[in-house]
Amino acid sequence: MTTDRRYRVLAVCAHPVQYMSPILRRMAQHPQLELKVAYCSLRGAEAAHDSEFGTTVQWDVPLLDGYDWLEVPNHGSGSESFFGLNNPGLWKLIREGHFDAILCYTGYVRASFWIALVAARLSGAAMIFGTDASSLAPRDARSWKVTLKKITWPWLFRLADQVIVPSTAGAELMRSLGIPEDRITLTPFVVDNDWWSTQSSRVDRLAVRTSWGVAPHQSVVLFCAKLQPWKRPLDLLRAFARAEVTDSVLVIAGEGPLRQQLESEIEQLGITARVRLLGFVNQTQLPALYTASDLLVFPSSFEPFGVVVNEAYLCGCPVAASDRVGAARDLIAPVDPKLIFPSADVSALTRILRCVLQDRARLAELGRAARRHMETWTPQENISATVKAIALAIQRRRGNEPPSARIPGSAISSSGSSKT
């Protein structure tokens, strides 16, 4: 699909996010877009307490540079509740902004999503939204939520003029809900590949490992996430202890409520000398973390996607992950499906650690394969697909229903793979 038309688009975002800002910068430079970004809060760009990290967080990379943005005052509590984000100013912004499309990255569980949706409908603007979910299962595993989603989600996502999803599993979820094929667009969940690759190339791997007290011949297993129950860092800790791989070290980067329990179990398991607890690690330090490690393990029981996989791959660090990690299918399986294990299966993870940590040559080859695979999962693909989703949504909203959305680079084929 080609057009000389320049679309006026408002992206509604909950708050600045370190992996999204580079994508917005590139979108702002796209010749078919006139982009404005509306933030419902500036959490992340401004220092604020993060309840999940359990500490004050302010990302140390530029989040607000390179694109046109504004903050819409939040009249909500700022919490994770429905009225945590309540930005009535979106109403006037959308109603008077003459936008062709609203690209909504604020979830339907926030009041601001509904303000934007109703305003878009009354303004004649196309509404593009989706979910990063790869299944109906909620984080708290409450079965009634699955039942409720089965009833409400088919209605909810039919409100979108085009549904955007970041993974193959997400596309299949939409199909299972009865969303028509031509209304689903895969916009791959990406990071700034060039930045990560460049930063990784500048890392002195030996110096970083020396700062951890790790010798060149030792294998480093990395956990990098919030220390929250659903991230399951204790599974990795126990598997690492059981594996008993000689000359291996476990590095844990992150903060959260499980910190004290981790410290206690490390001592009980008798592996204090083989574990490094780094605490919260900010964005600019992460390339060194991945580059100096030999294997990242991501054992989450709930993880819609997991961009740490992207980040680690771009730094040449292979990843083993549970089957509940959304990125497992799109990123890990093409590199080595044997690195995917059942969630909460400590024995299976133990076997993986024993197998791969004793084969440094295989780890190195997996790292190279990971880097190669990221050449197929890039910001360019994401933006191309997003632009085409916008064009399709505008066509549909204006009564010019596209005959098919199977457009190279934007749609999902019947087999579930992106056409790129």
N, C-alpha and C positions, 0 to 999 in steps of 0.2 A: 504494500500500500504506500503510495507516494502522493504528496500533496504540497502545494505552495502555501497552504493555510497555516498560519501560526496560531496555535491554541493558547488561550489565556487560561491558566490552570492555577488553582489554589490548593496547595498541599497542607492539610491540617494534621499537625503532629502533637502528640502528648507533651513531649519535651525534647531537647536536643540529645541526640544519641551519637556516640563516638564513631560507630560504623556507618550511620546513615548520612551524616553531614558531608562526607566526600561524594556520596552519590548525588545528593542535592546540588552540590557545586557543579557536577558534570551535567545534571539535568538542566541547570540554569543556562548552560552554554549550548544546549541543543537548538538547532535552527528552527525546529517546529514548535518550540515551547516559549511562552512568556510566563515564567514561573514566579509565584510568590508563595512564601512559606509562613503559615500562621502557627505559632507555638502556644499551647495552652498553659505552659509553665516553662521556666528556664532551669529547672532542676538538671544538674549535670554540668551545665555551663557555669552555674553559680554553685558555690559550696553549699551542701545541704546534707542532712543526715539521711543515710540510706538504711532503711529498716532491715533489708535482707543482708547487706554486708555487715550491718551492725556498727558502722562507722561513718564519719563525714566523708563525702566523696565529691570531688571536683576534677573532672577529666583534664589532663594536662596536654591536650591537643586542641587546636582551634576548632570550635564547633559552629561558629556563627559567621565565618568569613566566606566570601565568594558567592553569595546569593542574596536575594531580596527577602528579608524576613521581618516579622513584627511579632510582638508578644500581645496576645489577647488576654486582658486581665481575668484571672481566675477567681470567681466568687465562691468556689467550693473549698473544702477543707484541706485539699492537697493529699488526702489519704487515698487508699486503694478502693474506696467505696464508690458507689454509683455517682454520688455528688462530690466526689473528690476532685473531679474536673468538671466544673460548671462555668462555661465561658459564654455568657449571653451575648457578648460582643461579636461572636461569630455570625449571629443573625444579621446584623447590619452590614458586616463586612461582605457576606455572601449575597445578600439581597441587593446591595448597591454596587457590587464589584464588577458586574457584567462578565462573570467568568463563564467559560465554555464548559469547564469540568471542575469538580471537586475531587481531589485525590485524598481520601481519608485514611490516615494511619492511626487514628485514635479508635480504640475498640468500642464495640457496641455496649460494653458494660459501663460506659461513662456517659453522663448526661450530655456532654459536648458533642458526642457522635450524633445524637438525635437532633440536637439543635442544628447541626450542619446538614443532616439529611433532609429535614423539613424545609430549611431555608433553600437548599439546592432544588428541591422539587418545585417550590413556589417561584423560583427564579428561572426555571427551565434549564438549569445546569445539569450536566451528566454527573452521576455519583459513582465513583469507583472505590470499592473497598473489598476487603477480604479477611483472611485470618492466617496466622502462621501455624495453626493447629494441623497436626498430621493424623489425629484420631479424635474421637468424641470423649475419650477418657480425660477427666479433670485432674488437676494436680493433687487434690485431696482424696481422690478415688471414691467419691460418694456416688453411688449408683443412680440416685434420683436425678443427678445432673445429666447423666447420659440419656436417660429417658426424656428429660426436658429438652435437651438439644435435638434429639431425634424428631421431636414435635415442632420445635420453633425454628431450627436452623434452615430447613427448606424454605420457609416463609421469609426469614431474615435475609438470606443471600439472594433471593429473587428480587429484593429491593434494590440491589446493585444493578447498574446498567452494564457493568462488567466486573466480574469477580477476579481479584488477583490473589495468587497463592505463591509462596516462595519455594515449594518443593513438589516433587512428583507425588509423594504421599498425600500432600494437601490437595492436589488436583484430583486424586482418586477419591478422597473424602468428599469433595464437592460433587463428584459424579454419583457417589453412593447416596447422596441426599436428593438426587434428581435434578441437579442444576444442569441445564443444557450444555453440551460440549462447547458450543460456540460462544458461551458466555464466561468461559474459564480461561484465564491467561496465566501461564507460568512466568513469574518475574523472579528469577533465581535470587535467593538470599545470599548477598555478596558483601565483601568488604573491599577496601581500596587495595587491590592486588599489587599495584605498582609500589605503593608506600611500604607494604609489608615486605615485599621482595627486596627493595632497596635497603630498608633498615636492617634486614637479616644479613645482607651482604657485608654490612659494616661491623657486625658483631665479632668481637674477639672471643671465640668459643672457649678457648683454653683459659682465658682470664676470668670469664664468668664462672666456669666450673671450679677454678681455683678459689674464687671468693666463697663458694659453697663448701669448700673442703673436699672436693671431688677430684680424684686422680684421672688422668687421661684414659686409662684402661677400664674404668668403671662405667656401668650403664646407668643412665638416669631416667627414672620414670617420673612423669610430671602429672600433678593434678592442678588444674587452674580454673577455679570457679568459687562461687559463694559457698561458705561452709553451712549449707542448709540441708535438712533431711532428704529432700527430693534429689539433691545432687549426689547423695550417697558416697561421700568421701570415706566413710568407715568401711564400705565394701572393699575399696581399693587398699586401704590400710591393712585389712585382714588378709586379703589375697596376697599382698606383697610379703607379709610375714610368713604365710604358709608356703609360698613359692620357694623361699630360702635360696634364692639365686645368689651365688657368690659374686662379690664385687658389683653389687647393684645398690643404688641409692634412690630413695623416694623424696621428691621435692613437692611440697604442698604450698601453693600460692592462693591466698584468699582469706577472707575473714567472714565471721558469722557465728551463730549461736552454738555450733558444734565444736568450736575451738577447744573448749575445756575438756570435752569428752575425748577428742582426738589426743590431746596431750596426755590424758590419763591412760588411754589404751596403748599409746606408743610405749609408755613406761611399763605397763603390764605385759606387753608382748616382748619386751626386752630388745627393742630395736631402736632405742634412742639414738645410738651412734650412726644409724643408717637413714635417719629421717631429718629433713630440713623443713621447718615451718617458716615461711617468708612473710606471712601476713598479706595485707592488701598490696597489690602491685598495680601501679598506674599504667596508662596506655603506652607511653613512650618506652617503658621498661619491658613490655611484653615480648617484643622481637628477640631480645637477648635471652629471655626465659625459654622460649620455644627453640631457638637456634642451639642453645647449649644442652638441650634435652634429647634423649634418644627415642622416647615414646610418651605420648600424651594419652592418658586414660580418662575416659568420660563416662562414668557409670550411672548417670542419672536415670531415675525412674519416670521422670517427666521432663521432656525437653523438646518443644515443638520443632526447633531446628538445631541451633548450637553453633554460632559463628566462630567459636574457639577452634572448631575443626578447620574452617577456612584459614584462620590465622596460623595455626600450627603447620598446615600443609604448605603454605607460602614460605614458611621458614625451614622447610625440609624435614619437619618432624612428623612421622607417621602417627596415626591415632587408632586406638582400640576403644570401642564404645558399645554401650548397651543397645539393644534393639528398640528402646524407647526414645532414642535420639533421632530426631527427624533427619539430620544430615547423614545418618548411617547409610541410607539407601542411595542417595545421590552422590555422596563424596567418598565414603569409606568402602562400600561394596565394590566399586570399580577398581579400587587399588588392591584390596585383599578382603574378600568377604569373611575369611576366617578370623578377622579382627573384630567381628561383631558377636556379642555374647548376650544371652538372656538376662534381662534386668534382674538384679538381686541374686544372681547365681554366682556366688563367690568362688565356688569350685571351678566353674568354667573360666572365670577371669584368672584364677590361679594357674590353670593349664596354659592359658595364653602367655602369661608372664614367663613361665618356665620355658616355653617354646622359643619365644622371640628374643628374650634378653640374653640368651646364651649364644645367639647367632648375630654378631655385630655386623657381618657382611650383609645379612638379610635386612637388618634394620636400616642400613645405609641405602640399600636398593629401594626399600619401601619409601624412604624419604625422598628419593629422586622421583619415584613414580607419583608420589603425592604432589610434588611441584608440577609435574607434567599434566596431571589431571586438572589442576586449577586453571590451565589455559583454556578449558572448556566451560568455566564457571566464573564469569567476569562481570565487572560493572557495565561493560558495553552491552552484554547480553541483557542484563537487567533493564537498562535504560531503553534499549531498542524495544523490548517487550512492553515496557510501561507506556511508551509513546504510542505504540500500536493499540494497546488496551484503551488508552484515552480516545484515540480516533474512533475505535469501534463503539465505545460508549456514547460518544457525541452523535454518531450516526443513529444509534438506536434511540437515543433520547429525542432526536428531532424527527422520528418517525420514518427514518430511512434504514429499516432493519437490514443489516448486512447479510448477504446470502450465506456466508460462511465466515467463521473466524479462524479458519485454518491457514494462517498467514505465516510464512517463514519468520522465525525469530520471536513469535508472539504467542502462538497457541499451543495446546497440548494435543498430541496425536492420540488416537484411540489406544495405543499401547502404553501411553503415559510418559513418553519421552518428549523433550522439547525439540521443536523443529528449528534447529539453528544451522 
